[in-house]
């Protein structure tokens, strides 16, 4: 997402669609296609709710920020997010959705360590 600050200003589906059209990349094209598809396509498959603007980027839990995806599509969405934007959270989600639990936990562990180091917590805290 080119302009992370702009994400904070999106308050509804119309603004989200305009943002995705402006982004014009593999993820935004993929999501726009899924938003506009016939809902009956998912009637006979297991599906999950995907946050279009990821929660780890401040995405809302409102319906306008979610799209129903098959499990394979949900994994693909997170892989696209990771490939384009490099958010480790999406790599972890991709692994977990694909059943690669050990890889997912390893990614989550790395995120937690990085966060603890940035916030000077645990054994990174020089004052303890």
C-alpha positions as CSV (number, residue, x, y, z in Angstrom):
1,X,0.0,0.0,0.0
2,X,1.9,2.9,-1.4
3,X,0.4,5.5,1.0
4,X,0.0,3.9,4.4
5,X,-1.3,7.2,5.9
6,X,-4.1,7.2,3.3
7,X,-5.3,3.9,4.7
8,X,-6.3,5.7,7.9
9,X,-8.7,8.0,6.0
10,X,-10.7,5.2,4.4
11,X,-14.1,5.0,6.0
12,X,-16.4,3.1,3.6
13,X,-16.5,0.6,0.7
14,X,-16.5,3.4,-2.0
15,X,-13.3,5.0,-0.7
16,X,-11.8,1.5,-0.4
17,X,-12.6,0.7,-4.0
18,X,-11.2,4.0,-5.2
19,X,-8.0,3.3,-3.2
20,X,-7.7,-0.2,-4.7
21,X,-8.2,1.2,-8.2
22,X,-5.5,3.8,-7.5
23,X,-3.1,1.1,-6.2
24,X,-3.6,-0.9,-9.4
25,X,-1.4,-3.9,-8.5
26,X,-1.9,-7.7,-8.4
27,X,-3.5,-7.6,-4.9
28,X,-5.9,-4.7,-5.7
29,X,-6.9,-6.3,-9.0
30,X,-7.5,-9.7,-7.3
31,X,-9.6,-8.1,-4.5
32,X,-11.6,-5.9,-6.8
33,X,-12.5,-9.1,-8.8
34,X,-13.6,-10.9,-5.7
35,X,-15.6,-7.9,-4.4
36,X,-17.6,-7.9,-7.6
37,X,-18.1,-11.6,-8.1
38,X,-21.3,-13.5,-8.0
39,X,-21.7,-14.6,-4.3
40,X,-23.1,-18.0,-5.5
41,X,-19.5,-18.9,-6.6
42,X,-18.7,-19.6,-2.9
43,X,-21.9,-21.4,-2.0
44,X,-20.4,-24.9,-2.2
45,X,-16.9,-24.2,-0.9
46,X,-15.4,-23.4,2.5
47,X,-14.7,-19.7,2.8
48,X,-13.3,-17.2,5.2
49,X,-13.6,-13.5,5.7
50,X,-10.5,-11.5,4.6
51,X,-9.7,-8.0,5.8
52,X,-8.8,-6.0,2.7
53,X,-6.9,-3.4,4.6
54,X,-5.1,-5.8,7.0
55,X,-5.8,-5.5,10.8
56,X,-2.0,-5.1,11.3
57,X,-2.1,-2.0,9.1
58,X,-5.1,-0.5,11.1
59,X,-7.8,-2.1,8.9
60,X,-11.3,-1.8,10.2
61,X,-13.4,-4.9,11.2
62,X,-16.4,-3.3,9.5
63,X,-18.1,-5.2,6.7
64,X,-16.9,-2.7,4.1
65,X,-13.3,-3.8,4.7
66,X,-14.0,-7.5,4.4
67,X,-14.5,-9.8,1.5
68,X,-15.5,-13.5,1.5
69,X,-12.8,-15.7,-0.1
70,X,-12.3,-19.4,-0.5
71,X,-9.5,-20.8,1.7
72,X,-7.1,-21.0,-1.2
73,X,-8.0,-17.4,-2.3
74,X,-7.5,-16.2,1.3
75,X,-4.0,-17.7,1.3
76,X,-3.3,-16.2,-2.1
77,X,-4.5,-12.8,-0.9
78,X,-2.0,-12.8,2.0
79,X,0.8,-14.1,-0.3
80,X,0.1,-11.2,-2.7
81,X,0.2,-8.7,0.2
82,X,3.5,-10.1,1.3
83,X,5.0,-10.2,-2.2
84,X,4.0,-6.6,-2.9
85,X,4.3,-4.9,0.4
86,X,6.6,-7.2,2.4
87,X,4.5,-7.3,5.6
88,X,5.7,-10.3,7.7
89,X,2.2,-10.6,9.2
90,X,0.9,-11.6,5.8
91,X,3.6,-14.2,5.3
92,X,2.7,-15.7,8.6
93,X,-1.0,-15.7,7.7
94,X,-0.2,-17.3,4.3
95,X,1.6,-20.1,6.0
96,X,-1.0,-20.7,8.7
97,X,-3.9,-20.7,6.2
98,X,-2.0,-23.2,4.0
99,X,-1.5,-25.5,7.0
100,X,2.2,-24.7,7.3
101,X,1.9,-24.3,11.0
102,X,5.6,-24.5,11.9
103,X,6.5,-21.9,9.3
104,X,3.6,-19.7,10.5
105,X,4.7,-19.9,14.1
106,X,8.3,-19.1,13.1
107,X,7.2,-16.0,11.3
108,X,5.0,-14.9,14.2
109,X,8.0,-15.5,16.6
110,X,10.2,-13.3,14.4
111,X,7.6,-10.6,14.4
112,X,7.3,-10.8,18.2
113,X,11.1,-10.6,18.7
114,X,11.3,-7.6,16.4
115,X,8.5,-5.8,18.2
116,X,10.1,-6.6,21.6
117,X,13.4,-5.3,20.4
118,X,11.9,-2.1,19.0
119,X,10.0,-1.4,22.2
120,X,13.1,-2.3,24.4
121,X,11.2,-5.1,26.2
122,X,12.4,-8.3,27.8
123,X,16.1,-9.1,27.6
124,X,16.5,-6.3,25.1
125,X,15.8,-3.8,27.9
126,X,19.3,-2.6,29.0
127,X,17.9,-1.1,32.2
128,X,16.8,-4.5,33.7
